[in-house]
Amino acid sequence: MRILALSDVESPALWDYFRPERLKGIDVILSCGDLDPAYLSFLATFFHGPVLYVHGNHDACYQDTPPEGCVCIEDQIYVYHGVRFLGLGGSMRYKPGPHQYTERQMKRRIWRLWLPLWRRRGFDILVTHAPALGLGDGKSLTHTGFQSFRTLMERYRPAFFVHGHVHLSYDPTAKRIRQYEDTTIINAYEKCEFEIP
């Protein structure tokens, strides 16, 4: 399964200079947040697979104008062709507003998923906006990652963890891909393709 992951900034190649062949061979599109809902709706009109998304900390507008033709996977396990996607959007709480959580609140969200996690016997891809603590996150509270995500990876050992939030343009030495135990971590900033067997 070939997956196109997006986050944080709209890719000119997929919007301003879009050509349908750019989506050839892609089976699923994942949005890791902070993208214009019109951008996702636009892609959904040209794409024959699912466009799955979680919220970023700047996605308050989704409440009034959610991306059309797309599937929100917040707080659930979405299964497509046998691949299990777990969605947990939002960032660390750094000011009042939607889609921001304390570490305790994120742990509570995960705890509420114990039954679906048990029924599905875990998940294959963790889809979030924020990174995990100490694994590609930033030093400021705004870009601090969640310890809860590390715990999820340690317990369920998914093949991939895909996130956004930390722009690769912030630091020229930042890594797009890193490994944590059995999980490949991908920062989906702008766009990134990967494959799951």
N, C-alpha and C positions, 0 to 999 in steps of 0.2 A: 504494500500500500504506500503510495507516494503522497506526502503531505506538504502543503504550503502553509507555513506559519507567518503571521503578520502581527505587528505591534507598533504602537506609538506614533509613527509617521506614515502618511500615505505614500506609497511608492509611485513615482511618476510613470514608471514602466507599466504599472497595472491600472493607472487611471488616466492621466493626461495623454499618454502615448500607448494606450491599451491596444493589443491585438489578440483576438481569440486564441491564437496558437500558443500564447504565453501560458495558457492553462492546460495545454495538451499533456496528458499523462498524469495529471493531478487527480487524486481520488477524494481528498478532503481538504478544505481550507479551515485553518484555525486562526481566530483572532484573539490575541492575548490582551486586548484593551487599549484604550486611549486612541481610538480611531473614529473618524467621522462616520456616523451611521449610514450616510448616503454612499460612502465609499464601499461599505460592505454590501449594501443593497445593490449597487452597481455590479459588483462582482457576482452576486447571486443570480443576476439576470442572465449572465453568460456561462454560468457553471452548472453542470448537471449533477454534481455531488452535493453533500451537505456543507454549509458554511456554519461552523460552530463558533460561539464566542463566549467570553467572560467579560466582566466589566473592569475597566481601569478606574483609577481614582479621579479621572477627568470626564467620566461618562455619565454625568448627571442628566444630560439631554436625552439619554436612552429611555428615560421614563416617559417622556412625551413623544419621542420619535425613535422607536426602536428600529434597528435595521430590518427591512422587509425581506422575507424569503430566507431568513437566517434562524438558527436555533440557539437559544441561550442554554448553556449547560451548567449554570451556577448551581452548586450544591446538589449535584446529581452525577450518576454514572450513565453516560450515553454510549450505547453499543452500536457500532457500524461495521458490518462484515466481520464480526468477531473481535474487533478491537475495542477495548473499553477505555473511554475518555472520562476522566474525573475533572470537573471544573470548579475552581475556587478563585474567583476574581477579587479585586480590591488590593489595597496597599496598607502598610502600617499607618495607623491613625496619627496624623501630625497636625490636624486642624479640624474644626467642625465641618461636616459634609458627608455625602453618601459614599459608599464603597471604600470606606476606611475602617480598619479594625485594630483593636489591641491584640496582643498575642493571646490573651485569655479568650477574647471573642472568636478568634480564628480557631482555637482549640475546641471551642464549643460547637462551631460549625462542623468541624471534622467529626466530633463525637456523635453528632446527630446523624451521621452517615454510616454508623456502625452496621446497621442492618443491610443496606444495599452493598456495602463492602463485603460483608459476610456472604450474602447471596451470590454476588458476582465473583467471589473468591479473589478480591483485589481489583486491580486496574492495570492497564498497560501504559497509558500516557496521562501524566498529571499536567493540566492546563491551568495556569494562573496568570495573574498580572505581575505580582511581586515575586522576587526571587526568594531563595531560601537563605537563612542567616549564614553569612560567611562564605557563600558560594555564588559570587558574582554580584553581591549587593553593594550598596554604597556606605559611606561612613556617616552621613547625615540621617536623622530620624526619617526624613521623607523617603529615603531609598533603602532603609534597613529591611532586610528580609525576615521571614518567619522561621523560627525554630521548628514550628509544627510541620513545615514542609520537609525538613530534614528527617523528622520522626516518621512521616509517611513513607519516605523513600527507604528508610532503614527497615521498616516493618513489612512493606508490600513489594519492595524491589521492582518498581515499574521499569520498563525498557527506556522510557523517555520522560523528562520533566521539561516542559516548554513554558517560558515566561517572557515578560517584557519589562517595562517600567524603567530599567536602567539603560539609557541610550548609549549605544556603543560610541557615539560621537563625543561623549563626555570625556573619555579616556582612550587615547590612541593605543594603549597597551591592553585594553580590555579584551577578554576572550569571548567569542561567540559560543564556542562549544567547550565543555569541560566534563569530567567524569567524577561521579561520586558513588563509590561502591559499584553496584550493578547498573546504575542509572546514568544515561547520557543526558546532560543538562544543556539545553539550547536557549540562548537569548534570541528571541524572534524579532528584535529591533528591525523595523522596516519590513524585510521579508527574508525568509530562509526556507529552503526545501530540504526535506529529509525523508528517509524511507524506513518503514517498519516491516519486517518479513511477515 
